[in-house]
Amino acid sequence: MSAMLTSELRAAPKIRSGKVRDVYDVGEALLIVATDRISAFDVIMPSPVPDKGRILHQMTLFWLEQLAGVCPNHLITAELDEFPEVVRNDPSAESLRGRSMLVKKAEVFPIECVARGYLTGSGWVEYGKSGEVCGHGLPSGLREADRLDPPIFTPSTKAAEGHDENISRERAAEIVGADTAARLEALTLELYRRGADIARERGIIIADTKFEFGLVDGEIILVDEVLTPDSSRFWPAESWRPGANPPSFDKQFVRDYLKTLDWDRTPPGPELPEDVVARTREKYLQALTQLTGRGLD
């Protein structure tokens, strides 16, 4: 197994380092590198999860191909041999193989586009207080993990640090414009429906997810990661029962371990035990294999 806590490409400037991805400016395009960093409670842990970035990268490529008919996306190529010469000749170029993609530069909209198909997470908390989720009035008597039919669009702000903040559809329209907000909502729900149907056939429920969109030459395109366990809530279909929160294909073991510690959920995060790291890797890999029918390339 390999592990990459951070990428170090000397030939191009690193313009952003997020919770998982490093982004480089390579002239007319961007290079996105998926590292093995893992965060919990909005804090990046010092212990990487080997191959996590490669797993998420491979899953995003799967979805970009599956959903290309719904919305164009930013992908130029994920083949290292097709990257610009300045990248291919970098001393660390080989470490990028299988975890990086060259993408179009886009003017990214400043909202997260969230689709919810099940009542869980912050939506469940808000429903318990008001009977609504981000302005959507819902029937009374719903249980945690109940299916929402039809799914709902619940945008949020994009926080550079900490939690995103749920906003109303009206507030989203004020931020990006009414016509654009309506188009983003329609795309979000259609992408979610298509993705959820594909995943359900493979025994995975996508309870909710978030998408990001941008503009290239006046056209709305899909950007960033797509329908991964880091941007979505994946449940094993066989474990889903309304009234309880099913186990998920993501950071469950990390969160469960951290809850046993006397840690105030502020940086720096604690080192993770080897067994927690290994079990977390197994969950991510299980999601990839079950979803795509392929192991880690």
C-alpha positions, -999 to 999 in steps of 0.1 A, spaced: 0 0 0 11 36 -7 2 67 12 4 104 2 -3 130 29 6 158 6 17 162 -30 48 181 -39 49 191 -76 78 215 -81 71 224 -117 38 243 -110 24 265 -82 1 249 -57 -29 272 -56 -51 253 -31 -47 226 -6 -81 213 7 -90 186 31 -81 159 5 -72 176 -28 -42 197 -39 -47 219 -69 -19 232 -92 -20 258 -119 -4 243 -150 -12 272 -174 -44 267 -194 -56 240 -171 -56 229 -135 -41 197 -121 -61 181 -92 -43 156 -70 -63 134 -46 -41 127 -15 -47 102 12 -56 128 38 -87 122 59 -106 147 79 -131 143 107 -151 170 125 -135 194 99 -100 187 111 -74 170 89 -58 140 107 -20 136 107 -25 99 97 -32 92 60 -54 64 48 -33 45 22 -48 46 -13 -78 67 -2 -70 93 -28 -66 68 -56 -99 52 -46 -118 85 -46 -101 95 -79 -111 63 -95 -147 66 -83 -150 102 -96 -138 90 -130 -164 63 -130 -192 88 -123 -179 114 -148 -183 88 -174 -217 76 -162 -232 111 -159 -216 128 -189 -250 127 -207 -266 147 -179 -241 175 -176 -207 182 -192 -177 182 -168 -143 196 -164 -122 166 -171 -95 169 -198 -76 137 -191 -66 115 -162 -37 99 -181 -3 109 -168 13 104 -202 -11 130 -216 -3 157 -190 17 188 -200 54 182 -204 62 204 -174 42 179 -152 55 147 -168 91 159 -163 87 168 -127 107 146 -103 75 136 -84 54 129 -116 52 92 -111 35 97 -77 6 114 -94 -3 83 -115 -38 70 -106 -47 99 -84 -46 131 -105 -66 147 -133 -61 176 -157 -92 197 -158 -106 229 -174 -104 261 -155 -139 272 -145 -155 301 -127 -169 280 -99 -202 290 -84 -199 300 -47 -226 275 -34 -226 238 -27 -255 221 -45 -268 194 -22 -294 168 -30 -311 149 -2 -330 116 -10 -332 105 27 -339 123 59 -306 122 78 -277 143 91 -283 180 95 -316 176 76 -329 153 102 -319 177 130 -336 206 113 -367 186 106 -370 177 143 -370 214 152 -392 229 125 -407 202 103 -388 217 74 -354 212 57 -339 244 42 -374 258 35 -389 225 23 -420 217 43 -421 180 49 -449 157 61 -452 152 98 -442 119 114 -412 111 93 -385 90 108 -347 92 106 -334 77 74 -369 79 58 -368 82 20 -377 116 6 -398 112 -26 -391 133 -46 -355 142 -34 -350 178 -24 -324 205 -32 -308 221 -2 -280 244 -11 -253 256 13 -225 282 14 -190 271 7 -168 275 38 -131 278 33 -127 264 68 -152 247 91 -188 238 83 -208 248 53 -240 266 62 -274 255 49 -292 283 30 -326 286 14 -332 283 -23 -342 319 -23 -308 329 -8 -290 307 -34 -309 326 -61 -297 359 -46 -261 347 -47 -260 333 -82 -291 347 -99 -325 332 -102 -321 316 -136 -287 301 -127 -301 288 -94 -330 271 -111 -306 254 -136 -283 243 -108 -312 228 -89 -324 209 -119 -290 196 -127 -283 186 -91 -315 166 -88 -311 149 -121 -275 139 -114 -285 126 -80 -314 106 -94 -292 90 -121 -264 83 -96 -287 70 -69 -304 46 -94 -271 32 -106 -258 28 -70 -290 12 -58 -287 -15 -85 -253 -23 -70 -266 -25 -34 -256 10 -23 -280 38 -12 -267 73 -18 -286 91 10 -274 126 0 -246 142 -19 -232 176 -29 -221 188 -63 -201 218 -74 -206 235 -107 -187 262 -127 -189 282 -159 -166 276 -189 -173 298 -220 -208 305 -207 -217 268 -202 -224 252 -168 -202 222 -161 -197 197 -133 -165 202 -113 -146 187 -84 -152 152 -70 -185 134 -78 -206 110 -57 -178 97 -35 -181 86 1 -164 119 10 -190 141 -8 -219 118 -2 -235 95 24 -232 59 12 -253 33 30 -254 -5 24 -289 -11 10 -292 -43 30 -287 -23 63 -312 5 56 -342 6 79 -362 37 85 -360 49 121 -322 42 124 -291 56 109 -274 29 89 -236 23 89 -218 42 62 -190 35 37 -167 63 49 -152 77 81 -173 57 106 -143 41 123 -124 73 125 -153 92 140 -161 64 164 -125 63 176 -122 101 180 -153 101 201 -135 79 227 -108 105 231 -104 136 253 -100 157 222 -117 191 217 -121 187 179 -97 215 172 -63 212 153 -41 194 155 -59 161 152 -46 130 170 -27 101 153 -49 73 143 -43 37 154 -32 13 126 -64 -8 129 -86 22 125 -67 33 94 -69 -2 80 -106 -7 86 -113 27 71 -93 18 40 -113 -14 37 -146 5 38 -135 29 10 -123 0 -11 -155 -19 -5 -175 10 -18 -153 13 -50 -155 -24 -57 -192 -28 -51 -200 3 -71 -178 -1 -101 -173 -39 -101 -135 -32 -102 -108 -32 -76 -82 -5 -73 -64 -1 -106 
